[in-house]
Amino acid sequence: MLLKDAQIGRTYVVQEIRLPFQLERRLEALGMTRQTPVSVLNRKGKGILIIKLRGTRFALGYNITQNIEVKEGQPDA
């Protein structure tokens, strides 16, 4: 599923990021890599999310959330 479809209060695990190279590298520098857990704190309109990533809150727009594939649950150990 895509991050834009995520529900508030649930935790998801990043599976794949399909964004332009520089934007993908920027998200990786902020800590969003494959198998990273992401909690959805709030939704603001169409696909705009407030997430918690490695203890920090981020707001992501629709153009970003529609290109991040996630699965529900905890990361594999």
A tleap script that builds the chain and sets N, CA, C and O, in Angstrom:
source leaprc.protein.ff14SB
mol = sequence {
  NMET LEU LEU LYS ASP ALA GLN ILE GLY ARG
  THR TYR VAL VAL GLN GLU ILE ARG LEU PRO
  PHE GLN LEU GLU ARG ARG LEU GLU ALA LEU
  GLY MET THR ARG GLN THR PRO VAL SER VAL
  LEU ASN ARG LYS GLY LYS GLY ILE LEU ILE
  ILE LYS LEU ARG GLY THR ARG PHE ALA LEU
  GLY TYR ASN ILE THR GLN ASN ILE GLU VAL
  LYS GLU GLY GLN PRO ASP CALA
}
set mol.1.N position { 0.845 -1.180 0.000 }
set mol.1.CA position { 0.000 0.000 0.000 }
set mol.1.C position { 0.888 1.239 0.000 }
set mol.1.O position { 2.079 1.158 0.297 }
set mol.2.N position { 0.318 2.352 -0.325 }
set mol.2.CA position { 1.067 3.607 -0.358 }
set mol.2.C position { 0.876 4.367 0.953 }
set mol.2.O position { -0.161 4.250 1.606 }
set mol.3.N position { 1.873 5.134 1.322 }
set mol.3.CA position { 1.817 5.898 2.569 }
set mol.3.C position { 0.634 6.870 2.570 }
set mol.3.O position { 0.078 7.149 3.633 }
set mol.4.N position { 0.244 7.383 1.423 }
set mol.4.CA position { -0.880 8.325 1.354 }
set mol.4.C position { -2.185 7.707 1.841 }
set mol.4.O position { -3.110 8.431 2.210 }
set mol.5.N position { -2.272 6.380 1.848 }
set mol.5.CA position { -3.489 5.675 2.275 }
set mol.5.C position { -3.430 5.229 3.735 }
set mol.5.O position { -4.351 4.568 4.216 }
set mol.6.N position { -2.366 5.581 4.438 }
set mol.6.CA position { -2.168 5.142 5.819 }
set mol.6.C position { -3.211 5.752 6.757 }
set mol.6.O position { -3.725 6.843 6.511 }
set mol.7.N position { -3.509 5.029 7.828 }
set mol.7.CA position { -4.510 5.453 8.802 }
set mol.7.C position { -3.841 6.036 10.053 }
set mol.7.O position { -2.753 5.611 10.443 }
set mol.8.N position { -4.496 6.997 10.661 }
set mol.8.CA position { -3.990 7.642 11.876 }
set mol.8.C position { -3.871 6.613 13.003 }
set mol.8.O position { -4.754 5.777 13.190 }
set mol.9.N position { -2.768 6.688 13.746 }
set mol.9.CA position { -2.575 5.832 14.909 }
set mol.9.C position { -1.952 4.488 14.608 }
set mol.9.O position { -1.725 3.702 15.527 }
set mol.10.N position { -1.672 4.206 13.376 }
set mol.10.CA position { -1.075 2.920 13.010 }
set mol.10.C position { 0.396 3.087 12.655 }
set mol.10.O position { 0.849 4.175 12.297 }
set mol.11.N position { 1.131 1.980 12.762 }
set mol.11.CA position { 2.548 1.975 12.424 }
set mol.11.C position { 2.740 1.170 11.149 }
set mol.11.O position { 2.148 0.105 10.972 }
set mol.12.N position { 3.568 1.692 10.276 }
set mol.12.CA position { 3.860 1.056 8.994 }
set mol.12.C position { 5.368 0.921 8.837 }
set mol.12.O position { 6.139 1.602 9.513 }
set mol.13.N position { 5.775 0.034 7.939 }
set mol.13.CA position { 7.191 -0.177 7.655 }
set mol.13.C position { 7.442 0.199 6.197 }
set mol.13.O position { 6.741 -0.268 5.299 }
set mol.14.N position { 8.439 1.038 5.970 }
set mol.14.CA position { 8.769 1.486 4.620 }
set mol.14.C position { 9.311 0.303 3.817 }
set mol.14.O position { 10.247 -0.371 4.247 }
set mol.15.N position { 8.721 0.061 2.660 }
set mol.15.CA position { 9.154 -1.013 1.769 }
set mol.15.C position { 9.990 -0.484 0.606 }
set mol.15.O position { 11.028 -1.049 0.260 }
set mol.16.N position { 9.515 0.615 0.009 }
set mol.16.CA position { 10.206 1.162 -1.166 }
set mol.16.C position { 9.901 2.646 -1.286 }
set mol.16.O position { 8.788 3.093 -1.005 }
set mol.17.N position { 10.908 3.403 -1.709 }
set mol.17.CA position { 10.750 4.837 -1.941 }
set mol.17.C position { 11.029 5.093 -3.414 }
set mol.17.O position { 12.127 4.816 -3.895 }
set mol.18.N position { 10.041 5.621 -4.134 }
set mol.18.CA position { 10.193 5.897 -5.568 }
set mol.18.C position { 10.060 7.397 -5.803 }
set mol.18.O position { 9.010 7.886 -6.219 }
set mol.19.N position { 11.135 8.110 -5.532 }
set mol.19.CA position { 11.160 9.566 -5.677 }
set mol.19.C position { 12.401 9.957 -6.475 }
set mol.19.O position { 13.306 9.140 -6.646 }
set mol.20.N position { 12.454 11.199 -6.966 }
set mol.20.CA position { 13.684 11.653 -7.630 }
set mol.20.C position { 14.886 11.482 -6.710 }
set mol.20.O position { 14.763 11.572 -5.488 }
set mol.21.N position { 16.040 11.235 -7.304 }
set mol.21.CA position { 17.253 10.867 -6.569 }
set mol.21.C position { 17.541 11.787 -5.385 }
set mol.21.O position { 17.752 11.308 -4.271 }
set mol.22.N position { 17.551 13.098 -5.610 }
set mol.22.CA position { 17.921 14.027 -4.535 }
set mol.22.C position { 16.915 14.018 -3.401 }
set mol.22.O position { 17.305 14.108 -2.237 }
set mol.23.N position { 15.636 13.913 -3.707 }
set mol.23.CA position { 14.604 13.881 -2.679 }
set mol.23.C position { 14.692 12.576 -1.876 }
set mol.23.O position { 14.529 12.574 -0.656 }
set mol.24.N position { 14.950 11.477 -2.573 }
set mol.24.CA position { 15.114 10.202 -1.888 }
set mol.24.C position { 16.322 10.240 -0.946 }
set mol.24.O position { 16.248 9.739 0.176 }
set mol.25.N position { 17.417 10.824 -1.389 }
set mol.25.CA position { 18.613 10.944 -0.541 }
set mol.25.C position { 18.351 11.837 0.661 }
set mol.25.O position { 18.868 11.582 1.749 }
set mol.26.N position { 17.548 12.889 0.471 }
set mol.26.CA position { 17.217 13.778 1.585 }
set mol.26.C position { 16.403 13.043 2.642 }
set mol.26.O position { 16.660 13.194 3.837 }
set mol.27.N position { 15.424 12.249 2.215 }
set mol.27.CA position { 14.641 11.460 3.165 }
set mol.27.C position { 15.515 10.441 3.886 }
set mol.27.O position { 15.341 10.209 5.082 }
set mol.28.N position { 16.448 9.837 3.167 }
set mol.28.CA position { 17.375 8.895 3.801 }
set mol.28.C position { 18.237 9.599 4.839 }
set mol.28.O position { 18.514 9.038 5.899 }
set mol.29.N position { 18.663 10.826 4.543 }
set mol.29.CA position { 19.467 11.592 5.503 }
set mol.29.C position { 18.653 11.920 6.758 }
set mol.29.O position { 19.219 12.048 7.844 }
set mol.30.N position { 17.341 12.057 6.617 }
set mol.30.CA position { 16.468 12.318 7.758 }
set mol.30.C position { 16.108 11.039 8.511 }
set mol.30.O position { 15.488 11.095 9.573 }
set mol.31.N position { 16.493 9.891 7.962 }
set mol.31.CA position { 16.259 8.622 8.645 }
set mol.31.C position { 15.238 7.715 8.024 }
set mol.31.O position { 14.990 6.634 8.557 }
set mol.32.N position { 14.623 8.104 6.906 }
set mol.32.CA position { 13.634 7.245 6.261 }
set mol.32.C position { 14.323 6.330 5.261 }
set mol.32.O position { 14.635 6.737 4.142 }
set mol.33.N position { 14.552 5.104 5.673 }
set mol.33.CA position { 15.160 4.091 4.813 }
set mol.33.C position { 14.230 2.881 4.781 }
set mol.33.O position { 13.228 2.846 5.494 }
set mol.34.N position { 14.556 1.907 3.968 }
set mol.34.CA position { 13.749 0.687 3.916 }
set mol.34.C position { 13.772 0.009 5.284 }
set mol.34.O position { 14.778 0.046 5.991 }
set mol.35.N position { 12.649 -0.610 5.644 }
set mol.35.CA position { 12.450 -1.308 6.913 }
set mol.35.C position { 12.389 -0.368 8.116 }
set mol.35.O position { 12.504 -0.819 9.256 }
set mol.36.N position { 12.209 0.930 7.876 }
set mol.36.CA position { 12.073 1.896 8.962 }
set mol.36.C position { 10.602 1.995 9.373 }
set mol.36.O position { 9.737 2.165 8.514 }
set mol.37.N position { 10.306 1.893 10.676 }
set mol.37.CA position { 8.914 2.077 11.106 }
set mol.37.C position { 8.508 3.550 11.064 }
set mol.37.O position { 9.287 4.434 11.421 }
set mol.38.N position { 7.294 3.793 10.628 }
set mol.38.CA position { 6.736 5.145 10.511 }
set mol.38.C position { 5.351 5.119 11.152 }
set mol.38.O position { 4.508 4.302 10.783 }
set mol.39.N position { 5.118 6.014 12.112 }
set mol.39.CA position { 3.800 6.115 12.753 }
set mol.39.C position { 3.071 7.324 12.195 }
set mol.39.O position { 3.652 8.400 12.052 }
set mol.40.N position { 1.796 7.141 11.881 }
set mol.40.CA position { 0.987 8.238 11.351 }
set mol.40.C position { 0.301 8.931 12.523 }
set mol.40.O position { -0.487 8.317 13.242 }
set mol.41.N position { 0.606 10.216 12.710 }
set mol.41.CA position { 0.047 10.984 13.820 }
set mol.41.C position { -1.215 11.727 13.427 }
set mol.41.O position { -2.140 11.851 14.230 }
set mol.42.N position { -1.261 12.225 12.191 }
set mol.42.CA position { -2.411 13.020 11.763 }
set mol.42.C position { -2.468 13.091 10.249 }
set mol.42.O position { -1.474 12.858 9.561 }
set mol.43.N position { -3.646 13.416 9.743 }
set mol.43.CA position { -3.848 13.600 8.303 }
set mol.43.C position { -4.332 15.028 8.086 }
set mol.43.O position { -5.150 15.538 8.850 }
set mol.44.N position { -3.827 15.659 7.051 }
set mol.44.CA position { -4.234 17.019 6.702 }
set mol.44.C position { -4.630 17.032 5.233 }
set mol.44.O position { -3.805 17.346 4.375 }
set mol.45.N position { -5.853 16.704 4.938 }
set mol.45.CA position { -6.310 16.738 3.558 }
set mol.45.C position { -5.871 15.524 2.767 }
set mol.45.O position { -5.558 14.473 3.326 }
set mol.46.N position { -5.854 15.691 1.449 }
set mol.46.CA position { -5.601 14.585 0.522 }
set mol.46.C position { -4.138 14.132 0.545 }
set mol.46.O position { -3.288 14.728 -0.117 }
set mol.47.N position { -3.852 13.081 1.307 }
set mol.47.CA position { -2.521 12.476 1.290 }
set mol.47.C position { -1.450 13.226 2.047 }
set mol.47.O position { -0.291 12.813 2.033 }
set mol.48.N position { -1.800 14.315 2.709 }
set mol.48.CA position { -0.818 15.068 3.485 }
set mol.48.C position { -0.811 14.488 4.893 }
set mol.48.O position { -1.848 14.453 5.555 }
set mol.49.N position { 0.355 14.030 5.355 }
set mol.49.CA position { 0.444 13.334 6.632 }
set mol.49.C position { 1.440 13.981 7.571 }
set mol.49.O position { 2.442 14.553 7.144 }
set mol.50.N position { 1.145 13.879 8.869 }
set mol.50.CA position { 2.108 14.180 9.914 }
set mol.50.C position { 2.548 12.814 10.423 }
set mol.50.O position { 1.725 12.034 10.901 }
set mol.51.N position { 3.848 12.519 10.322 }
set mol.51.CA position { 4.350 11.211 10.723 }
set mol.51.C position { 5.397 11.362 11.819 }
set mol.51.O position { 5.971 12.433 12.017 }
set mol.52.N position { 5.627 10.257 12.523 }
set mol.52.CA position { 6.712 10.195 13.489 }
set mol.52.C position { 7.721 9.200 12.947 }
set mol.52.O position { 7.400 8.037 12.704 }
set mol.53.N position { 8.947 9.676 12.762 }
set mol.53.CA position { 10.007 8.880 12.165 }
set mol.53.C position { 11.233 8.983 13.054 }
set mol.53.O position { 11.818 10.058 13.188 }
set mol.54.N position { 11.624 7.871 13.661 }
set mol.54.CA position { 12.791 7.839 14.553 }
set mol.54.C position { 12.730 8.931 15.622 }
set mol.54.O position { 13.734 9.583 15.909 }
set mol.55.N position { 11.542 9.127 16.211 }
set mol.55.CA position { 11.376 10.069 17.300 }
set mol.55.C position { 11.157 11.514 16.898 }
set mol.55.O position { 11.035 12.377 17.767 }
set mol.56.N position { 11.104 11.806 15.603 }
set mol.56.CA position { 10.924 13.174 15.117 }
set mol.56.C position { 9.654 13.250 14.272 }
set mol.56.O position { 9.348 12.334 13.508 }
set mol.57.N position { 8.922 14.351 14.419 }
set mol.57.CA position { 7.700 14.547 13.638 }
set mol.57.C position { 8.024 15.232 12.310 }
set mol.57.O position { 8.826 16.165 12.259 }
set mol.58.N position { 7.393 14.760 11.248 }
set mol.58.CA position { 7.574 15.333 9.916 }
set mol.58.C position { 6.216 15.498 9.260 }
set mol.58.O position { 5.297 14.716 9.506 }
set mol.59.N position { 6.095 16.514 8.427 }
set mol.59.CA position { 4.925 16.687 7.575 }
set mol.59.C position { 5.359 16.345 6.155 }
set mol.59.O position { 6.343 16.886 5.649 }
set mol.60.N position { 4.624 15.451 5.523 }
set mol.60.CA position { 4.926 15.043 4.149 }
set mol.60.C position { 3.735 15.350 3.256 }
set mol.60.O position { 2.594 15.049 3.607 }
set mol.61.N position { 3.999 15.942 2.112 }
set mol.61.CA position { 2.952 16.282 1.160 }
set mol.61.C position { 2.535 15.103 0.302 }
set mol.61.O position { 3.168 14.047 0.311 }
set mol.62.N position { 1.455 15.306 -0.438 }
set mol.62.CA position { 0.888 14.261 -1.287 }
set mol.62.C position { 1.884 13.748 -2.315 }
set mol.62.O position { 1.937 12.543 -2.562 }
set mol.63.N position { 2.677 14.629 -2.921 }
set mol.63.CA position { 3.637 14.200 -3.944 }
set mol.63.C position { 4.690 13.257 -3.384 }
set mol.63.O position { 5.264 12.457 -4.124 }
set mol.64.N position { 4.946 13.344 -2.097 }
set mol.64.CA position { 5.899 12.423 -1.462 }
set mol.64.C position { 5.184 11.152 -1.007 }
set mol.64.O position { 5.649 10.049 -1.295 }
set mol.65.N position { 4.060 11.291 -0.301 }
set mol.65.CA position { 3.391 10.113 0.265 }
set mol.65.C position { 2.844 9.164 -0.804 }
set mol.65.O position { 2.687 7.971 -0.543 }
set mol.66.N position { 2.557 9.674 -1.990 }
set mol.66.CA position { 2.055 8.787 -3.041 }
set mol.66.C position { 3.172 7.956 -3.675 }
set mol.66.O position { 2.895 7.061 -4.473 }
set mol.67.N position { 4.422 8.241 -3.331 }
set mol.67.CA position { 5.555 7.521 -3.909 }
set mol.67.C position { 6.346 6.709 -2.889 }
set mol.67.O position { 7.467 6.282 -3.165 }
set mol.68.N position { 5.761 6.497 -1.710 }
set mol.68.CA position { 6.402 5.676 -0.683 }
set mol.68.C position { 5.504 4.478 -0.415 }
set mol.68.O position { 4.353 4.625 -0.004 }
set mol.69.N position { 6.046 3.297 -0.653 }
set mol.69.CA position { 5.285 2.064 -0.439 }
set mol.69.C position { 5.578 1.542 0.970 }
set mol.69.O position { 6.734 1.470 1.388 }
set mol.70.N position { 4.519 1.181 1.694 }
set mol.70.CA position { 4.658 0.699 3.058 }
set mol.70.C position { 3.821 -0.558 3.250 }
set mol.70.O position { 2.957 -0.885 2.438 }
set mol.71.N position { 4.106 -1.255 4.355 }
set mol.71.CA position { 3.234 -2.355 4.795 }
set mol.71.C position { 2.930 -2.119 6.260 }
set mol.71.O position { 3.718 -1.496 6.971 }
set mol.72.N position { 1.795 -2.614 6.709 }
set mol.72.CA position { 1.407 -2.404 8.100 }
set mol.72.C position { 2.165 -3.364 8.999 }
set mol.72.O position { 2.414 -4.510 8.627 }
set mol.73.N position { 2.527 -2.897 10.174 }
set mol.73.CA position { 3.190 -3.763 11.148 }
set mol.73.C position { 4.532 -3.241 11.585 }
set mol.73.O position { 4.897 -2.101 11.299 }
set mol.74.N position { 5.265 -4.085 12.280 }
set mol.74.CA position { 6.569 -3.752 12.813 }
set mol.74.C position { 7.667 -4.244 11.864 }
set mol.74.O position { 7.431 -5.167 11.084 }
set mol.75.N position { 8.865 -3.642 11.918 }
set mol.75.CA position { 9.955 -4.093 11.046 }
set mol.75.C position { 10.407 -5.504 11.402 }
set mol.75.O position { 10.296 -5.933 12.550 }
set mol.76.N position { 10.915 -6.214 10.407 }
set mol.76.CA position { 11.446 -7.554 10.634 }
set mol.76.C position { 12.717 -7.459 11.457 }
set mol.76.O position { 13.559 -6.594 11.217 }
set mol.77.N position { 12.848 -8.336 12.410 }
set mol.77.CA position { 14.044 -8.313 13.267 }
set mol.77.C position { 15.186 -9.088 12.653 }
set mol.77.O position { 16.264 -9.170 13.243 }
savepdb mol mol.pdb
quit
